[in-house]
Amino acid sequence: MSTIYHHRGRVAALSRSRASDDPEFIAAKTDLVAANIADYLIRTLAAAPPLTDEQRTRLAELLRPVRRSGGAR
């Protein structure tokens, strides 16, 4: 959770002095979103029963789609 606070603070600090299209500000917001997703995944997986290999593979593909015949998903 402290990672989220770090990223939230960085976004807040940059929002005071940067335009909304500033690359560093955009990167900070993206990092905050990724930290929130990671925190959610950690909490959810900790509360869930163990996943099968097939379930883990399917979830991993959501984060890194693989190409299949006929184009990308």
N, CA and C atoms as a LAMMPS dump frame, in Angstrom:
ITEM: TIMESTEP
0
ITEM: NUMBER OF ATOMS
219
ITEM: BOX BOUNDS ff ff ff
-5.0000000000000000e+02 5.0000000000000000e+02
-5.0000000000000000e+02 5.0000000000000000e+02
-5.0000000000000000e+02 5.0000000000000000e+02
ITEM: ATOMS id mol type element x y z
1 1 1 N 0.82 -1.198 0
2 1 2 C 0 0 0
3 1 3 C 0.863 1.261 0
4 2 1 N 2.047 1.221 0.604
5 2 2 C 2.884 2.419 0.645
6 2 3 C 3.296 2.859 -0.757
7 3 1 N 3.384 1.915 -1.691
8 3 2 C 3.691 2.273 -3.072
9 3 3 C 2.584 3.151 -3.646
10 4 1 N 1.349 2.838 -3.319
11 4 2 C 0.228 3.651 -3.797
12 4 3 C 0.338 5.066 -3.244
13 5 1 N 0.659 5.191 -1.966
14 5 2 C 0.805 6.52 -1.364
15 5 3 C 1.921 7.307 -2.045
16 6 1 N 3.008 6.625 -2.359
17 6 2 C 4.122 7.28 -3.055
18 6 3 C 3.654 7.834 -4.402
19 7 1 N 2.993 6.996 -5.178
20 7 2 C 2.542 7.42 -6.506
21 7 3 C 1.448 8.484 -6.412
22 8 1 N 0.561 8.344 -5.448
23 8 2 C -0.496 9.347 -5.259
24 8 3 C 0.12 10.702 -4.917
25 9 1 N 1.123 10.697 -4.048
26 9 2 C 1.802 11.937 -3.682
27 9 3 C 2.515 12.566 -4.862
28 10 1 N 3.131 11.726 -5.682
29 10 2 C 3.835 12.239 -6.866
30 10 3 C 2.845 12.879 -7.841
31 11 1 N 1.714 12.232 -8.062
32 11 2 C 0.689 12.804 -8.944
33 11 3 C 0.2 14.131 -8.375
34 12 1 N -0.051 14.177 -7.075
35 12 2 C -0.534 15.412 -6.448
36 12 3 C 0.489 16.532 -6.593
37 13 1 N 1.755 16.218 -6.361
38 13 2 C 2.801 17.238 -6.462
39 13 3 C 2.938 17.746 -7.894
40 14 1 N 2.953 16.837 -8.847
41 14 2 C 3.105 17.246 -10.243
42 14 3 C 1.879 17.993 -10.752
43 15 1 N 0.708 17.686 -10.22
44 15 2 C -0.512 18.342 -10.696
45 15 3 C -0.524 19.832 -10.362
46 16 1 N 0.268 20.223 -9.384
47 16 2 C 0.312 21.643 -9.009
48 16 3 C 1.149 22.485 -9.969
49 17 1 N 2.108 21.846 -10.656
50 17 2 C 3.022 22.636 -11.476
51 17 3 C 3.096 22.201 -12.935
52 18 1 N 2.409 21.16 -13.291
53 18 2 C 2.51 20.64 -14.656
54 18 3 C 1.166 20.692 -15.369
55 19 1 N 1.247 20.836 -16.681
56 19 2 C 0.042 20.78 -17.515
57 19 3 C -0.445 19.339 -17.576
58 20 1 N -1.712 19.162 -17.873
59 20 2 C -2.284 17.812 -17.899
60 20 3 C -1.689 16.935 -19
61 21 1 N -1.059 17.552 -20.008
62 21 2 C -0.447 16.771 -21.083
63 21 3 C 1.065 16.623 -20.925
64 22 1 N 1.601 17.023 -19.765
65 22 2 C 3.035 16.893 -19.5
66 22 3 C 3.41 15.408 -19.421
67 23 1 N 4.444 14.983 -20.153
68 23 2 C 4.811 13.564 -20.17
69 23 3 C 5.136 12.991 -18.785
70 24 1 N 5.811 13.749 -17.941
71 24 2 C 6.147 13.251 -16.607
72 24 3 C 4.89 13.095 -15.744
73 25 1 N 3.95 14.037 -15.884
74 25 2 C 2.686 13.959 -15.149
75 25 3 C 1.864 12.765 -15.626
76 26 1 N 1.807 12.557 -16.932
77 26 2 C 1.082 11.417 -17.494
78 26 3 C 1.708 10.109 -17.018
79 27 1 N 3.038 10.041 -17.015
80 27 2 C 3.727 8.831 -16.549
81 27 3 C 3.431 8.571 -15.077
82 28 1 N 3.384 9.626 -14.272
83 28 2 C 3.083 9.471 -12.843
84 28 3 C 1.663 8.944 -12.647
85 29 1 N 0.716 9.453 -13.436
86 29 2 C -0.663 8.961 -13.33
87 29 3 C -0.75 7.496 -13.759
88 30 1 N -0.021 7.143 -14.804
89 30 2 C 0 5.758 -15.269
90 30 3 C 0.605 4.839 -14.208
91 31 1 N 1.678 5.3 -13.56
92 31 2 C 2.296 4.515 -12.485
93 31 3 C 1.326 4.317 -11.323
94 32 1 N 0.529 5.333 -11.009
95 32 2 C -0.461 5.216 -9.936
96 32 3 C -1.529 4.183 -10.296
97 33 1 N -1.993 4.217 -11.523
98 33 2 C -2.992 3.234 -11.965
99 33 3 C -2.415 1.821 -11.864
100 34 1 N -1.179 1.634 -12.329
101 34 2 C -0.547 0.311 -12.265
102 34 3 C -0.378 -0.148 -10.82
103 35 1 N -0.014 0.757 -9.922
104 35 2 C 0.134 0.405 -8.504
105 35 3 C -1.208 -0.002 -7.903
106 36 1 N -2.275 0.688 -8.272
107 36 2 C -3.61 0.325 -7.783
108 36 3 C -4.036 -1.05 -8.294
109 37 1 N -3.749 -1.333 -9.55
110 37 2 C -4.087 -2.64 -10.112
111 37 3 C -3.288 -3.734 -9.409
112 38 1 N -1.993 -3.506 -9.218
113 38 2 C -1.15 -4.497 -8.541
114 38 3 C -1.648 -4.758 -7.124
115 39 1 N -2.009 -3.704 -6.405
116 39 2 C -2.518 -3.863 -5.043
117 39 3 C -3.811 -4.673 -5.043
118 40 1 N -4.687 -4.389 -5.982
119 40 2 C -5.95 -5.125 -6.086
120 40 3 C -5.693 -6.607 -6.37
121 41 1 N -4.785 -6.876 -7.297
122 41 2 C -4.479 -8.267 -7.631
123 41 3 C -3.902 -9.015 -6.434
124 42 1 N -2.996 -8.38 -5.714
125 42 2 C -2.387 -9.013 -4.541
126 42 3 C -3.452 -9.357 -3.506
127 43 1 N -4.338 -8.404 -3.216
128 43 2 C -5.392 -8.64 -2.221
129 43 3 C -6.366 -9.721 -2.686
130 44 1 N -6.733 -9.686 -3.953
131 44 2 C -7.691 -10.652 -4.483
132 44 3 C -7.11 -12.062 -4.501
133 45 1 N -5.87 -12.191 -4.955
134 45 2 C -5.251 -13.512 -5.012
135 45 3 C -4.991 -14.079 -3.622
136 46 1 N -4.711 -13.214 -2.658
137 46 2 C -4.486 -13.677 -1.287
138 46 3 C -5.765 -14.262 -0.689
139 47 1 N -6.91 -13.757 -1.11
140 47 2 C -8.191 -14.219 -0.57
141 47 3 C -8.78 -15.389 -1.361
142 48 1 N -8.215 -15.676 -2.515
143 48 2 C -8.773 -16.707 -3.394
144 48 3 C -8.153 -18.073 -3.104
145 49 1 N -8.866 -19.134 -3.463
146 49 2 C -8.257 -20.467 -3.365
147 49 3 C -7.147 -20.587 -4.414
148 50 1 N -6.264 -21.553 -4.262
149 50 2 C -5.175 -21.717 -5.242
150 50 3 C -5.728 -21.884 -6.659
151 51 1 N -5.04 -21.266 -7.61
152 51 2 C -5.46 -21.343 -9.008
153 51 3 C -4.773 -22.516 -9.699
154 52 1 N -5.439 -23.068 -10.689
155 52 2 C -4.824 -24.116 -11.505
156 52 3 C -3.866 -23.456 -12.491
157 53 1 N -3.015 -24.27 -13.111
158 53 2 C -2.104 -23.741 -14.127
159 53 3 C -2.883 -23.082 -15.262
160 54 1 N -3.975 -23.701 -15.673
161 54 2 C -4.791 -23.152 -16.765
162 54 3 C -5.38 -21.792 -16.381
163 55 1 N -5.854 -21.67 -15.154
164 55 2 C -6.419 -20.398 -14.694
165 55 3 C -5.345 -19.314 -14.644
166 56 1 N -4.154 -19.662 -14.153
167 56 2 C -3.064 -18.68 -14.104
168 56 3 C -2.665 -18.243 -15.507
169 57 1 N -2.61 -19.195 -16.431
170 57 2 C -2.259 -18.863 -17.81
171 57 3 C -3.29 -17.926 -18.418
172 58 1 N -4.564 -18.227 -18.198
173 58 2 C -5.637 -17.383 -18.747
174 58 3 C -5.569 -15.965 -18.178
175 59 1 N -5.316 -15.848 -16.882
176 59 2 C -5.2 -14.521 -16.267
177 59 3 C -3.964 -13.783 -16.77
178 60 1 N -2.862 -14.499 -16.941
179 60 2 C -1.64 -13.869 -17.456
180 60 3 C -1.854 -13.345 -18.871
181 61 1 N -2.635 -14.055 -19.661
182 61 2 C -2.91 -13.614 -21.029
183 61 3 C -3.724 -12.328 -21.063
184 62 1 N -4.464 -12.045 -20.014
185 62 2 C -5.185 -10.771 -19.954
186 62 3 C -4.212 -9.602 -19.857
187 63 1 N -3.085 -9.844 -19.197
188 63 2 C -2.086 -8.793 -19.04
189 63 3 C -1.135 -8.72 -20.227
190 64 1 N -0.923 -9.84 -20.886
191 64 2 C -0.022 -9.883 -22.027
192 64 3 C -0.669 -10.731 -23.113
193 65 1 N -1.558 -10.118 -23.892
194 65 2 C -2.266 -10.888 -24.924
195 65 3 C -1.288 -11.539 -25.902
196 66 1 N -1.61 -12.741 -26.297
197 66 2 C -0.787 -13.455 -27.27
198 66 3 C -1.505 -13.448 -28.603
199 67 1 N -0.715 -13.478 -29.658
200 67 2 C -1.312 -13.512 -30.992
201 67 3 C -1.788 -14.923 -31.29
202 68 1 N -2.954 -14.992 -31.866
203 68 2 C -3.5 -16.271 -32.308
204 68 3 C -3.734 -16.167 -33.801
205 69 1 N -3.895 -17.288 -34.459
206 69 2 C -4.152 -17.236 -35.893
207 69 3 C -5.391 -16.384 -36.146
208 70 1 N -5.287 -15.512 -37.123
209 70 2 C -6.397 -14.611 -37.403
210 70 3 C -6.187 -13.233 -36.814
211 71 1 N -5.018 -12.98 -36.238
212 71 2 C -4.731 -11.645 -35.707
213 71 3 C -4.737 -11.601 -34.204
214 72 1 N -4.488 -10.418 -33.698
215 72 2 C -4.444 -10.215 -32.247
216 72 3 C -5.847 -10.225 -31.683
217 73 1 N -5.94 -10.594 -30.394
218 73 2 C -7.239 -10.582 -29.732
219 73 3 C -7.659 -9.177 -29.446
